Amino acid sequence: MVAPMPLPANAATAPQGPAAPPKWSWKRALLHALFAFIAVLAVGVGAFALLARPESDGRVFGEGLGRLSVFSAAVVFVASWLLQTGSRKTGIAMIAGIATVMVGLFVLIASGAYGIKGPADNRVTAAERAPLEEITEAGERRLRHPAFGFSIRHPGPGFQESAEVVKAMGMRPDPESQTYGFIDADSGAIFALSVMKGMGASQLALKQHLDNFERGLRSSLAVKAEPRTLEKGILWDERRRVGTLRVAVGEDIGVALAAYAVERPAQAPFIVNLSITAHNAERFKSLLDSFRP
């Protein structure tokens, strides 16, 4: 047998081909999706059992919870694929985003608003459910509510209005609230604007609303990451009445909320929630501060 000829010491090594793409397991992604489906169902049923009032509509809530569970499972399946193939930040952002949306549903349950026939003066009218109007003020793109009259800065050109965010929040029109959702598909950022009629009449009511949101957020995110509250406070004076909350999820995912309480003469008060879930959510501070009643 002829021995192979040794290479010279200065011989160039053969070029290496491109790195193989990360492998992913659809079975693992399916398992994650199944876990999310069961977890959302369990938390939703438990929350309804503990917080719902006698007049709550259990059938309506059950239908909505089922749709939310399916939507959550689909998001977690995609997020699992992203995490397994190296897109870790986008995957975590998607998981944090859907968890934030779930908080809105559970806050509605806690306030007794979901599936309950509230007083007529607190019900959102057809005019108050109208789409947001895009306007320009001093060269700035803004979104204005045609009935309530408030406006905010447009979240940005990458954000598109998403019916899926709205469906995940309430699935069907709620008597006392209206939600608008936006997604930036490139960054995975999720922005939600919710109007909750009949709430926020006092500083204590705004504090309780902020506490409910934080409690729900912590419960929803506990499985994936330990949330850390970075900022929480309430400003209540003649010029502005707002509760703020910033929560860190993992290394660089953040959830930021600005809840504005608005009172109107001879009309029901309301709260406007502006929430963002994104990488470095602090960069959206000017958006959350842009509310004008």
LINVENWO-V767034 format. One record per residue. N is the residue number from 1. SS is DSSP state (helix for helix, strand for strand, loop for the rest). PHI is phi in degrees with one decimal (NA if undefined). BURIAL is + if it has 16 or more other ideal C-beta (glycine too) atoms within 10 Angstrom, else -. Layout:
n={N | N}
ss={SS | SS}
phi={PHI | PHI}
burial={BURIAL | BURIAL}
This chain:
n={1 | 2 | 3 | 4 | 5 | 6 | 7 | 8 | 9 | 10 | 11 | 12 | 13 | 14 | 15 | 16 | 17 | 18 | 19 | 20 | 21 | 22 | 23 | 24 | 25 | 26 | 27 | 28 | 29 | 30 | 31 | 32 | 33 | 34 | 35 | 36 | 37 | 38 | 39 | 40 | 41 | 42 | 43 | 44 | 45 | 46 | 47 | 48 | 49 | 50 | 51 | 52 | 53 | 54 | 55 | 56 | 57 | 58 | 59 | 60 | 61 | 62 | 63 | 64 | 65 | 66 | 67 | 68 | 69 | 70 | 71 | 72 | 73 | 74 | 75 | 76 | 77 | 78 | 79 | 80 | 81 | 82 | 83 | 84 | 85 | 86 | 87 | 88 | 89 | 90 | 91 | 92 | 93 | 94 | 95 | 96 | 97 | 98 | 99 | 100 | 101 | 102 | 103 | 104 | 105 | 106 | 107 | 108 | 109 | 110 | 111 | 112 | 113 | 114 | 115 | 116 | 117 | 118 | 119 | 120 | 121 | 122 | 123 | 124 | 125 | 126 | 127 | 128 | 129 | 130 | 131 | 132 | 133 | 134 | 135 | 136 | 137 | 138 | 139 | 140 | 141 | 142 | 143 | 144 | 145 | 146 | 147 | 148 | 149 | 150 | 151 | 152 | 153 | 154 | 155 | 156 | 157 | 158 | 159 | 160 | 161 | 162 | 163 | 164 | 165 | 166 | 167 | 168 | 169 | 170 | 171 | 172 | 173 | 174 | 175 | 176 | 177 | 178 | 179 | 180 | 181 | 182 | 183 | 184 | 185 | 186 | 187 | 188 | 189 | 190 | 191 | 192 | 193 | 194 | 195 | 196 | 197 | 198 | 199 | 200 | 201 | 202 | 203 | 204 | 205 | 206 | 207 | 208 | 209 | 210 | 211 | 212 | 213 | 214 | 215 | 216 | 217 | 218 | 219 | 220 | 221 | 222 | 223 | 224 | 225 | 226 | 227 | 228 | 229 | 230 | 231 | 232 | 233 | 234 | 235 | 236 | 237 | 238 | 239 | 240 | 241 | 242 | 243 | 244 | 245 | 246 | 247 | 248 | 249 | 250 | 251 | 252 | 253 | 254 | 255 | 256 | 257 | 258 | 259 | 260 | 261 | 262 | 263 | 264 | 265 | 266 | 267 | 268 | 269 | 270 | 271 | 272 | 273 | 274 | 275 | 276 | 277 | 278 | 279 | 280 | 281 | 282 | 283 | 284 | 285 | 286 | 287 | 288 | 289 | 290 | 291 | 292 | 293}
ss={loop | loop | loop | loop | loop | loop | loop | loop | loop | loop | loop | loop | loop | loop | loop | loop | loop | loop | loop | loop | loop | loop | loop | loop | loop | helix | helix | helix | helix | helix | helix | helix | helix | helix | helix | helix | helix | helix | helix | helix | helix | helix | helix | helix | helix | helix | helix | helix | helix | helix | helix | loop | loop | loop | loop | loop | loop | helix | helix | helix | helix | helix | helix | helix | helix | helix | helix | helix | helix | helix | helix | helix | helix | helix | helix | helix | helix | helix | helix | helix | helix | helix | helix | helix | loop | loop | loop | helix | helix | helix | helix | helix | helix | helix | helix | helix | helix | helix | helix | helix | helix | helix | helix | helix | helix | helix | helix | helix | helix | helix | loop | loop | loop | loop | loop | loop | loop | loop | loop | helix | helix | helix | loop | loop | loop | loop | helix | helix | helix | loop | loop | loop | strand | strand | strand | strand | strand | loop | loop | strand | strand | strand | strand | strand | loop | loop | loop | loop | loop | loop | strand | strand | strand | loop | loop | loop | loop | loop | strand | strand | strand | loop | helix | helix | helix | helix | helix | helix | helix | helix | loop | loop | loop | strand | loop | loop | strand | strand | strand | strand | strand | strand | strand | strand | loop | loop | loop | loop | strand | strand | strand | strand | strand | strand | strand | strand | strand | loop | loop | loop | loop | loop | helix | helix | helix | helix | helix | helix | helix | helix | helix | helix | helix | helix | helix | helix | helix | helix | helix | helix | helix | loop | loop | loop | loop | loop | loop | strand | strand | strand | strand | strand | strand | strand | strand | strand | loop | loop | loop | loop | strand | strand | strand | strand | strand | strand | strand | strand | strand | loop | loop | loop | strand | strand | strand | strand | strand | strand | strand | strand | strand | strand | strand | strand | loop | loop | strand | strand | strand | strand | strand | strand | strand | strand | strand | strand | strand | strand | strand | loop | helix | helix | helix | helix | helix | helix | helix | helix | loop | loop | loop | strand | loop}
phi={NA | -89.6 | -69.9 | -63.8 | -74.5 | -66.9 | -76.5 | -60.1 | -61.3 | -97.9 | -70.3 | -74.2 | -77.5 | -66.6 | -63.2 | -84.0 | -76.1 | -62.6 | -62.6 | -66.3 | -63.5 | -58.4 | -86.3 | -134.6 | -109.6 | -68.3 | -66.5 | -65.8 | -62.7 | -65.6 | -64.6 | -61.4 | -64.1 | -63.4 | -62.4 | -63.0 | -59.4 | -67.9 | -64.2 | -63.9 | -60.6 | -64.4 | -65.0 | -63.1 | -63.4 | -63.7 | -64.2 | -65.6 | -64.0 | -86.1 | -111.9 | -68.9 | -88.7 | -58.7 | -86.6 | -64.2 | -92.5 | -65.0 | -65.8 | -62.5 | -63.7 | -61.3 | -63.2 | -66.2 | -64.0 | -62.1 | -66.5 | -62.2 | -63.8 | -65.1 | -62.4 | -63.0 | -62.2 | -64.8 | -64.1 | -66.5 | -59.4 | -64.2 | -62.7 | -62.5 | -61.2 | -64.7 | -64.3 | -74.6 | -101.1 | 103.4 | -88.2 | -63.8 | -64.1 | -65.3 | -62.4 | -64.3 | -61.5 | -65.3 | -64.6 | -64.3 | -64.0 | -67.9 | -64.5 | -64.1 | -62.6 | -61.2 | -58.1 | -57.3 | -63.9 | -70.8 | -65.7 | -62.3 | -64.2 | -61.3 | -83.2 | 77.1 | -95.4 | -85.3 | 69.5 | -119.8 | -83.7 | -80.5 | -60.2 | -59.6 | -74.4 | -102.3 | -77.1 | -74.9 | -81.5 | -60.1 | -65.4 | -77.6 | -95.0 | -64.7 | -62.2 | -67.2 | -99.6 | -89.4 | -128.5 | -125.8 | -126.6 | 52.3 | 78.7 | -108.3 | -73.8 | -137.4 | -114.3 | -120.5 | -85.1 | -67.8 | -99.8 | -77.1 | 89.1 | -75.4 | -143.7 | -136.9 | -68.1 | -62.1 | -63.6 | 139.6 | -64.8 | -77.0 | -87.5 | -120.3 | -62.8 | -126.9 | -67.8 | -64.9 | -63.8 | -64.9 | -63.3 | -67.1 | -75.5 | -142.5 | 68.1 | -150.4 | -54.2 | -95.6 | -56.6 | -123.1 | -148.8 | -142.7 | -126.5 | -126.3 | -123.6 | -137.4 | -131.3 | -99.7 | -63.1 | -69.0 | -99.7 | 80.5 | -72.9 | -124.2 | -119.3 | -129.7 | -121.7 | -125.5 | -109.9 | -120.2 | -78.1 | 83.8 | -119.8 | 82.2 | -75.5 | -145.2 | -64.0 | -64.6 | -63.7 | -67.4 | -63.6 | -63.9 | -62.5 | -64.8 | -62.9 | -63.1 | -63.6 | -64.3 | -64.1 | -65.9 | -64.7 | -63.4 | -65.6 | -73.3 | -96.1 | -59.7 | -71.5 | -93.2 | -160.9 | -87.5 | -71.9 | -123.5 | -77.8 | -96.1 | -154.9 | -156.4 | -173.0 | -132.7 | -110.4 | -134.8 | -145.4 | -68.1 | -89.8 | -151.8 | -128.0 | -145.2 | -107.4 | -122.4 | -147.2 | -128.5 | -127.7 | -96.3 | -123.5 | 72.8 | -81.5 | -138.0 | -94.2 | -131.1 | -120.1 | -125.3 | -131.8 | -126.8 | -110.9 | -100.3 | -96.3 | -127.0 | -111.7 | -130.6 | -59.5 | 60.8 | -134.8 | -67.0 | -69.7 | -153.3 | -112.6 | -113.1 | -91.5 | -116.0 | -128.9 | -132.8 | -123.3 | -167.2 | -64.4 | 50.0 | -60.4 | -60.2 | -68.9 | -99.4 | -58.8 | -64.6 | -66.7 | -67.9 | -86.6 | -86.9 | -63.7 | -128.7 | -70.4}
burial={- | - | - | - | - | - | - | - | - | - | - | - | - | - | - | - | - | - | - | - | - | - | - | - | - | - | - | - | + | - | - | + | + | - | - | + | + | - | + | + | + | - | + | + | - | - | + | + | - | - | + | + | - | - | - | + | - | - | - | - | + | - | - | + | + | - | - | + | + | - | + | + | + | - | + | + | + | - | + | + | + | + | + | + | - | - | + | - | + | + | + | + | + | + | + | + | + | + | + | + | + | + | + | + | + | + | + | + | + | + | + | - | + | + | + | + | - | + | - | - | - | + | + | + | - | - | - | - | - | - | - | + | - | - | - | - | - | - | - | - | - | + | + | - | + | - | - | + | - | + | + | + | + | + | + | - | - | - | + | - | - | + | - | - | + | + | + | + | + | + | + | - | - | + | + | + | + | + | + | + | + | + | + | + | - | - | + | + | + | + | + | + | + | + | + | + | + | + | + | + | - | - | - | - | + | + | + | + | + | + | - | + | + | + | - | + | + | + | + | + | + | - | - | + | + | - | + | - | - | - | - | - | - | + | - | - | - | - | - | - | + | + | + | + | + | + | + | + | + | + | - | - | + | + | + | + | + | + | + | + | + | + | - | - | - | - | - | + | + | + | + | + | + | + | + | + | + | + | + | - | + | - | - | + | - | - | + | + | - | + | + | - | -}
